[in-house]
């Protein structure tokens, strides 16, 4: 069985058995923090019908906003791969950073310095209390895998992301990669 250590920077893949959960079915989550208090992550493959300009009119870009998770969906978050440009960022791992000075970020987007390959915006996040994520892992809700994309994860197309990661696992998971999201539709 796949048993990577749960730590910040790994990817969580929703087990194929998570069916009917709007937030997590076929989700790929980047774990942004994991400590004794709990865990925080962002769903990487659930684009919304909003752009950052729809939500923050003075940001002159049409970067897609993603559903980061069911917690605090009235807040905008971002991850990026340019800490040398966005000050006060928190390193997640492998060249991926969380947050930073939003005024500087807005200015750099508006002057064309930051491109969609550098940054991803989210409404909300995914959060777990102390030991909750470990308990869900033990209940076979999640597969923990290394982020072999590193900072390029920001440029990974979301539409087939879960399927591609599930196929990489091979074995019994391959059959799930082509199953319909809703088995009733089979």
Backbone as CSV, one residue per row, in Angstrom:
resi,resn,N_x,N_y,N_z,CA_x,CA_y,CA_z,C_x,C_y,C_z
1,UNK,0.846,-1.183,0.000,0.000,0.000,0.000,0.886,1.238,0.000
2,UNK,0.370,2.317,-0.537,1.103,3.563,-0.635,1.058,4.262,0.712
3,UNK,2.210,4.515,1.278,2.239,5.078,2.627,3.342,6.123,2.701
4,UNK,3.177,7.208,1.994,4.084,8.325,2.179,3.748,8.950,3.521
5,UNK,4.689,9.596,4.108,4.461,10.287,5.367,3.608,11.524,5.105
6,UNK,2.629,11.748,5.972,1.823,12.960,5.861,2.679,14.116,6.367
7,UNK,2.958,15.050,5.464,3.764,16.224,5.799,3.440,17.313,4.793
8,UNK,3.763,18.536,5.143,3.455,19.609,4.203,4.235,19.399,2.909
9,UNK,3.571,19.729,1.802,4.186,19.576,0.492,3.772,18.326,-0.263
10,UNK,3.169,17.345,0.428,2.715,16.145,-0.280,1.371,16.420,-0.949
11,UNK,0.998,15.518,-1.850,-0.321,15.574,-2.474,-1.209,14.532,-1.828
12,UNK,-2.431,14.905,-1.549,-3.444,13.969,-1.072,-4.385,13.696,-2.234
13,UNK,-4.546,12.429,-2.568,-5.471,12.031,-3.623,-6.686,11.416,-2.954
14,UNK,-7.863,11.879,-3.325,-9.078,11.282,-2.781,-9.158,9.841,-3.256
15,UNK,-9.377,8.938,-2.324,-9.590,7.528,-2.681,-10.794,7.450,-3.618
16,UNK,-10.776,6.549,-4.578,-11.914,6.413,-5.491,-13.226,6.137,-4.767
17,UNK,-13.152,5.607,-3.571,-14.372,5.278,-2.830,-15.097,6.500,-2.281
18,UNK,-14.456,7.684,-2.325,-15.150,8.895,-1.883,-16.075,9.321,-3.024
19,UNK,-17.320,8.942,-2.900,-18.317,9.213,-3.944,-19.395,10.109,-3.359
20,UNK,-19.822,11.095,-4.124,-20.916,11.947,-3.707,-20.507,13.119,-2.834
21,UNK,-19.251,13.226,-2.470,-18.783,14.352,-1.688,-18.346,15.435,-2.670
22,UNK,-19.135,16.485,-2.767,-18.901,17.519,-3.765,-17.511,18.134,-3.627
23,UNK,-17.072,18.364,-2.408,-15.767,19.004,-2.204,-14.600,18.089,-2.534
24,UNK,-14.708,16.822,-2.154,-13.515,15.974,-2.188,-13.507,14.862,-3.224
25,UNK,-14.601,14.557,-3.848,-14.603,13.505,-4.858,-13.585,13.837,-5.946
26,UNK,-12.663,12.927,-6.177,-11.610,13.066,-7.194,-10.733,14.295,-7.001
27,UNK,-10.515,14.665,-5.773,-9.684,15.834,-5.469,-8.208,15.473,-5.386
28,UNK,-7.385,16.452,-5.769,-5.948,16.412,-5.540,-5.659,17.643,-4.678
29,UNK,-5.153,17.392,-3.473,-4.922,18.473,-2.521,-3.427,18.610,-2.253
30,UNK,-2.934,19.838,-2.335,-1.570,20.128,-1.914,-1.637,20.455,-0.432
31,UNK,-0.945,19.696,0.377,-0.919,19.923,1.809,0.056,21.068,2.099
32,UNK,-0.488,22.223,2.493,0.317,23.423,2.693,0.929,23.501,4.083
33,UNK,0.299,22.842,5.055,0.844,22.812,6.405,0.324,21.572,7.115
34,UNK,1.154,21.014,7.962,0.777,19.849,8.762,1.618,19.880,10.030
35,UNK,0.941,20.008,11.169,1.656,20.028,12.447,0.748,19.449,13.528
36,UNK,1.183,19.526,14.781,0.424,18.910,15.864,-0.946,19.552,16.069
37,UNK,-1.159,20.766,15.581,-2.452,21.433,15.725,-3.454,21.026,14.649
38,UNK,-2.955,20.621,13.497,-3.841,20.254,12.398,-3.161,20.408,11.051
39,UNK,-3.980,20.450,10.012,-3.454,20.493,8.644,-4.277,21.450,7.796
40,UNK,-3.621,22.021,6.789,-4.254,22.931,5.838,-3.820,22.514,4.445
41,UNK,-4.755,22.512,3.510,-4.418,22.197,2.132,-5.301,22.956,1.171
42,UNK,-4.951,22.871,-0.114,-5.714,23.517,-1.174,-5.998,22.501,-2.273
43,UNK,-7.257,22.416,-2.685,-7.644,21.517,-3.771,-7.127,22.121,-5.076
44,UNK,-6.321,21.372,-5.802,-5.665,21.886,-7.001,-6.468,21.695,-8.279
45,UNK,-7.484,20.856,-8.260,-8.122,20.484,-9.526,-9.618,20.758,-9.578
46,UNK,-10.083,21.784,-8.872,-11.507,22.134,-8.893,-11.664,23.610,-9.266
47,UNK,-11.508,23.939,-10.561,-11.643,25.335,-10.970,-13.086,25.815,-10.800
48,UNK,-13.221,27.075,-10.455,-14.528,27.709,-10.325,-14.800,28.545,-11.571
49,UNK,-15.969,29.094,-11.655,-16.329,29.935,-12.796,-16.010,31.410,-12.527
50,UNK,-14.969,31.654,-11.747,-14.543,33.009,-11.420,-13.100,33.198,-11.839
51,UNK,-12.774,34.445,-12.132,-11.374,34.815,-12.285,-11.014,35.695,-11.095
52,UNK,-9.747,35.904,-10.887,-9.326,36.754,-9.785,-9.860,38.168,-9.978
53,UNK,-9.997,38.618,-11.216,-10.545,39.946,-11.497,-12.016,40.043,-11.102
54,UNK,-12.765,38.945,-11.216,-14.167,38.955,-10.775,-14.273,39.223,-9.281
55,UNK,-13.305,38.733,-8.529,-13.346,38.838,-7.070,-12.600,40.058,-6.537
56,UNK,-11.548,40.446,-7.234,-10.748,41.618,-6.840,-10.612,42.483,-8.097
57,UNK,-11.573,43.402,-8.319,-11.605,44.163,-9.578,-10.331,44.929,-9.920
58,UNK,-9.525,45.305,-8.929,-8.311,46.047,-9.261,-7.123,45.139,-9.584
59,UNK,-7.364,43.828,-9.698,-6.359,42.906,-10.218,-6.712,42.670,-11.684
60,UNK,-5.848,43.121,-12.562,-6.127,43.100,-13.996,-5.606,41.823,-14.639
61,UNK,-6.249,40.698,-14.268,-5.855,39.407,-14.834,-7.056,38.479,-14.795
62,UNK,-7.060,37.550,-15.714,-8.172,36.596,-15.780,-7.743,35.223,-15.286
63,UNK,-6.861,35.184,-14.270,-6.429,33.916,-13.699,-7.624,33.221,-13.067
64,UNK,-7.794,31.952,-13.363,-8.901,31.171,-12.808,-8.729,31.035,-11.300
65,UNK,-9.844,31.088,-10.587,-9.854,30.854,-9.144,-10.364,29.434,-8.920
66,UNK,-9.744,28.725,-7.988,-10.089,27.335,-7.697,-10.818,27.238,-6.362
67,UNK,-11.611,26.197,-6.230,-12.229,25.872,-4.950,-11.134,25.240,-4.098
68,UNK,-10.644,25.958,-3.117,-9.558,25.462,-2.281,-10.026,24.464,-1.241
69,UNK,-11.310,24.489,-0.950,-11.868,23.581,0.047,-13.054,24.231,0.733
70,UNK,-13.702,23.504,1.614,-14.953,23.977,2.198,-14.811,24.964,3.358
71,UNK,-13.590,25.259,3.795,-13.395,26.141,4.944,-13.120,27.576,4.466
72,UNK,-13.784,28.540,5.077,-13.597,29.972,4.793,-13.669,30.292,3.301
73,UNK,-14.732,29.888,2.660,-14.863,30.117,1.219,-15.139,31.568,0.852
74,UNK,-15.192,32.422,1.848,-15.319,33.848,1.561,-13.962,34.553,1.579
75,UNK,-12.890,33.780,1.721,-11.530,34.326,1.708,-10.757,33.811,0.510
76,UNK,-9.927,34.694,-0.040,-9.088,34.360,-1.187,-7.675,34.049,-0.699
77,UNK,-7.127,32.921,-1.147,-5.788,32.483,-0.801,-5.007,32.278,-2.090
78,UNK,-3.682,32.231,-1.976,-2.883,31.937,-3.161,-1.599,31.220,-2.792
79,UNK,-1.148,30.401,-3.741,0.164,29.767,-3.664,0.928,30.189,-4.915
80,UNK,2.249,30.130,-4.826,3.049,30.626,-5.953,4.438,30.006,-5.920
81,UNK,5.206,30.318,-6.976,6.575,29.808,-7.069,7.602,30.940,-7.228
82,UNK,7.254,32.134,-6.742,8.127,33.299,-6.919,8.339,34.058,-5.592
83,UNK,8.949,33.417,-4.603,9.132,34.072,-3.307,10.084,35.269,-3.367
84,UNK,10.938,35.293,-4.383,11.849,36.423,-4.520,11.103,37.696,-4.919
85,UNK,9.881,37.554,-5.462,9.077,38.709,-5.848,7.980,39.028,-4.831
86,UNK,7.418,38.005,-4.218,6.323,38.201,-3.262,6.889,38.012,-1.854
87,UNK,7.028,39.119,-1.143,7.606,39.056,0.196,6.615,38.463,1.198
88,UNK,7.159,38.006,2.304,6.383,37.442,3.423,5.654,36.152,3.062
89,UNK,6.184,35.406,2.121,5.625,34.112,1.737,6.083,33.041,2.714
90,UNK,5.294,31.990,2.812,5.640,30.847,3.659,5.964,29.670,2.740
91,UNK,7.145,29.089,2.890,7.511,27.964,2.038,6.716,26.729,2.425
92,UNK,6.109,26.109,1.417,5.436,24.826,1.605,6.479,23.740,1.403
93,UNK,7.039,23.654,0.201,8.149,22.761,-0.121,8.433,22.837,-1.607
94,UNK,9.609,22.361,-1.990,9.983,22.197,-3.399,9.671,23.406,-4.273
95,UNK,9.924,24.612,-3.761,9.733,25.808,-4.574,8.307,26.313,-4.641
96,UNK,7.444,25.853,-3.761,6.059,26.319,-3.706,5.869,27.083,-2.405
97,UNK,5.240,28.243,-2.509,5.046,29.125,-1.369,3.582,29.502,-1.223
98,UNK,3.219,29.856,-0.004,1.843,30.182,0.330,1.785,31.639,0.767
99,UNK,0.873,32.393,0.139,0.602,33.762,0.555,1.751,34.713,0.343
100,UNK,1.677,35.818,1.071,2.664,36.876,0.947,1.953,38.210,0.851
101,UNK,2.701,39.241,0.579,2.172,40.599,0.512,1.242,40.738,-0.697
102,UNK,-0.048,40.917,-0.429,-1.012,40.965,-1.533,-0.901,42.254,-2.339
103,UNK,-0.551,43.369,-1.721,-0.402,44.619,-2.479,0.705,44.487,-3.517
104,UNK,1.815,43.885,-3.122,2.912,43.646,-4.065,2.458,42.663,-5.147
105,UNK,1.736,41.625,-4.737,1.246,40.623,-5.690,0.352,41.270,-6.743
106,UNK,-0.588,42.092,-6.286,-1.501,42.790,-7.211,-0.706,43.652,-8.187
107,UNK,0.260,44.396,-7.689,1.069,45.271,-8.543,1.839,44.460,-9.590
108,UNK,2.431,43.337,-9.160,3.215,42.502,-10.082,2.332,41.815,-11.128
109,UNK,1.124,41.458,-10.746,0.190,40.899,-11.736,-0.191,41.976,-12.732
110,UNK,-0.541,43.143,-12.234,-1.000,44.226,-13.106,0.080,44.721,-14.062
111,UNK,1.348,44.643,-13.662,2.400,45.097,-14.593,2.944,43.961,-15.465
112,UNK,2.325,42.766,-15.353,2.684,41.655,-16.230,3.871,40.827,-15.772
113,UNK,4.367,41.058,-14.569,5.512,40.298,-14.066,5.113,38.897,-13.632
114,UNK,3.935,38.761,-13.028,3.440,37.461,-12.580,2.487,36.906,-13.630
115,UNK,2.716,35.653,-14.010,1.893,34.969,-15.003,1.142,33.821,-14.340
116,UNK,0.166,33.270,-15.041,-0.656,32.199,-14.457,0.160,30.963,-14.085
117,UNK,1.329,30.769,-14.697,2.192,29.639,-14.356,2.884,29.838,-13.004
118,UNK,2.822,31.072,-12.484,3.503,31.409,-11.240,2.614,31.389,-10.012
119,UNK,1.300,31.419,-10.213,0.412,31.647,-9.078,-0.926,30.941,-9.289
120,UNK,-1.544,30.524,-8.199,-2.886,29.935,-8.272,-3.690,30.460,-7.088
121,UNK,-4.901,30.934,-7.396,-5.791,31.501,-6.390,-6.878,30.507,-6.006
122,UNK,-7.306,30.590,-4.737,-8.314,29.678,-4.195,-9.328,30.441,-3.353
123,UNK,-10.576,30.054,-3.467,-11.573,30.463,-2.493,-11.644,29.347,-1.468
124,UNK,-11.336,29.665,-0.231,-11.374,28.672,0.829,-10.167,27.772,0.845
125,UNK,-10.173,26.894,1.836,-9.108,25.917,1.989,-9.686,24.650,2.613
126,UNK,-8.888,23.641,2.679,-9.254,22.391,3.323,-8.509,22.328,4.642
127,UNK,-9.220,22.032,5.712,-8.579,22.006,7.015,-8.962,20.780,7.822
128,UNK,-8.029,20.340,8.633,-8.240,19.197,9.520,-7.744,19.559,10.905
129,UNK,-8.484,19.158,11.924,-8.040,19.315,13.306,-6.950,18.295,13.615
130,UNK,-6.378,18.425,14.797,-5.346,17.504,15.277,-5.790,16.054,15.077
131,UNK,-4.979,15.275,14.414,-5.190,13.842,14.152,-6.346,13.516,13.193
132,UNK,-7.128,14.493,12.776,-8.261,14.212,11.875,-7.786,13.662,10.532
133,UNK,-6.755,14.277,9.955,-6.250,13.801,8.666,-5.688,12.390,8.794
134,UNK,-4.939,12.118,9.839,-4.409,10.771,10.047,-5.536,9.753,10.173
135,UNK,-6.603,10.126,10.884,-7.752,9.226,11.032,-8.435,8.979,9.688
136,UNK,-8.559,10.014,8.859,-9.153,9.841,7.531,-8.255,8.980,6.648
137,UNK,-6.944,9.143,6.803,-6.010,8.312,6.047,-6.156,6.848,6.460
138,UNK,-6.222,6.601,7.742,-6.388,5.227,8.243,-7.718,4.630,7.798
139,UNK,-8.724,5.478,7.567,-10.034,5.019,7.094,-10.067,4.893,5.569
140,UNK,-8.897,5.022,4.929,-8.767,4.888,3.468,-9.543,5.943,2.680
141,UNK,-9.550,7.170,3.192,-10.157,8.267,2.451,-9.145,8.965,1.539
142,UNK,-7.855,8.857,1.884,-6.816,9.572,1.151,-5.640,8.666,0.825
143,UNK,-5.017,8.968,-0.299,-3.744,8.369,-0.686,-2.732,9.511,-0.598
144,UNK,-1.628,9.301,0.089,-0.592,10.320,0.223,0.505,9.984,-0.771
145,UNK,0.848,10.955,-1.608,1.879,10.746,-2.617,2.792,11.970,-2.682
146,UNK,4.010,11.759,-3.084,4.941,12.872,-3.234,4.492,13.781,-4.366
147,UNK,4.806,15.052,-4.243,4.538,16.013,-5.314,5.725,15.990,-6.267
148,UNK,5.689,15.084,-7.242,6.808,14.992,-8.179,6.796,16.115,-9.215
149,UNK,5.777,16.966,-9.183,5.727,18.126,-10.080,6.543,19.287,-9.521
150,UNK,6.743,19.266,-8.197,7.414,20.348,-7.466,6.711,21.666,-7.764
151,UNK,7.424,22.732,-8.101,6.770,24.034,-8.321,5.955,24.071,-9.611
152,UNK,6.166,23.118,-10.494,5.399,23.055,-11.750,3.955,22.597,-11.511
153,UNK,3.633,22.215,-10.273,2.272,21.797,-9.953,1.282,22.927,-10.250
154,UNK,1.750,24.175,-10.220,0.885,25.324,-10.505,0.478,25.378,-11.968
155,UNK,1.242,24.758,-12.814,0.999,24.785,-14.259,0.383,23.477,-14.757
156,UNK,0.011,22.592,-13.839,-0.549,21.296,-14.211,-2.036,21.449,-14.525
157,UNK,-2.480,21.017,-15.709,-3.908,21.124,-16.040,-4.759,20.368,-15.025
158,UNK,-5.855,20.981,-14.622,-6.676,20.403,-13.559,-7.638,19.329,-14.044
159,UNK,-8.030,19.353,-15.297,-9.110,18.485,-15.763,-8.811,16.992,-15.640
160,UNK,-7.589,16.583,-15.830,-7.231,15.160,-15.761,-6.227,14.860,-14.652
161,UNK,-6.035,15.804,-13.751,-4.997,15.684,-12.725,-5.217,14.461,-11.841
162,UNK,-6.413,14.298,-11.291,-6.694,13.165,-10.408,-6.513,11.844,-11.152
163,UNK,-7.063,11.767,-12.350,-6.970,10.537,-13.133,-5.510,10.171,-13.410
164,UNK,-4.713,11.153,-13.790,-3.306,10.884,-14.089,-2.559,10.397,-12.848
165,UNK,-2.813,11.019,-11.701,-2.138,10.596,-10.469,-2.596,9.198,-10.052
166,UNK,-3.879,8.882,-10.210,-4.399,7.552,-9.873,-3.775,6.498,-10.801
167,UNK,-3.637,6.810,-12.075,-3.034,5.863,-13.011,-1.565,5.609,-12.667
168,UNK,-0.860,6.628,-12.164,0.533,6.443,-11.753,0.657,5.385,-10.655
169,UNK,-0.377,5.260,-9.837,-0.343,4.290,-8.742,-0.399,2.859,-9.257
170,UNK,-1.015,2.685,-10.438,-1.096,1.350,-11.042,-1.980,0.397,-10.261
171,UNK,-1.804,-0.877,-10.515,-2.539,-1.921,-9.804,-4.038,-1.718,-9.806
172,UNK,-4.641,-1.903,-8.650,-6.094,-1.827,-8.513,-6.647,-0.432,-8.807
173,UNK,-5.793,0.590,-8.805,-6.273,1.950,-9.032,-6.555,2.250,-10.500
174,UNK,-5.898,1.535,-11.409,-6.055,1.825,-12.837,-7.518,1.716,-13.263
175,UNK,-8.219,0.718,-12.769,-9.619,0.545,-13.152,-10.470,1.736,-12.723
176,UNK,-10.116,2.346,-11.588,-10.867,3.499,-11.092,-10.641,4.738,-11.943
177,UNK,-9.531,4.812,-12.630,-9.213,6.016,-13.398,-10.214,6.264,-14.521
178,UNK,-10.841,5.210,-15.032,-11.813,5.374,-16.116,-13.260,5.194,-15.673
179,UNK,-13.470,4.931,-14.404,-14.843,4.776,-13.909,-15.527,6.137,-13.890
180,UNK,-16.844,6.157,-14.123,-17.548,7.441,-14.060,-17.529,7.977,-12.632
181,UNK,-17.538,9.298,-12.509,-17.522,9.901,-11.175,-18.740,9.470,-10.370
182,UNK,-19.857,9.347,-11.034,-21.064,8.863,-10.388,-21.365,7.475,-10.948
183,UNK,-21.195,6.407,-10.165,-21.376,5.042,-10.680,-22.782,4.762,-11.217
184,UNK,-23.743,5.533,-10.796,-25.118,5.370,-11.297,-25.168,5.657,-12.801
185,UNK,-24.258,6.495,-13.260,-24.214,6.861,-14.678,-23.503,5.818,-15.529
186,UNK,-23.012,4.750,-14.919,-22.284,3.714,-15.628,-23.180,2.944,-16.581
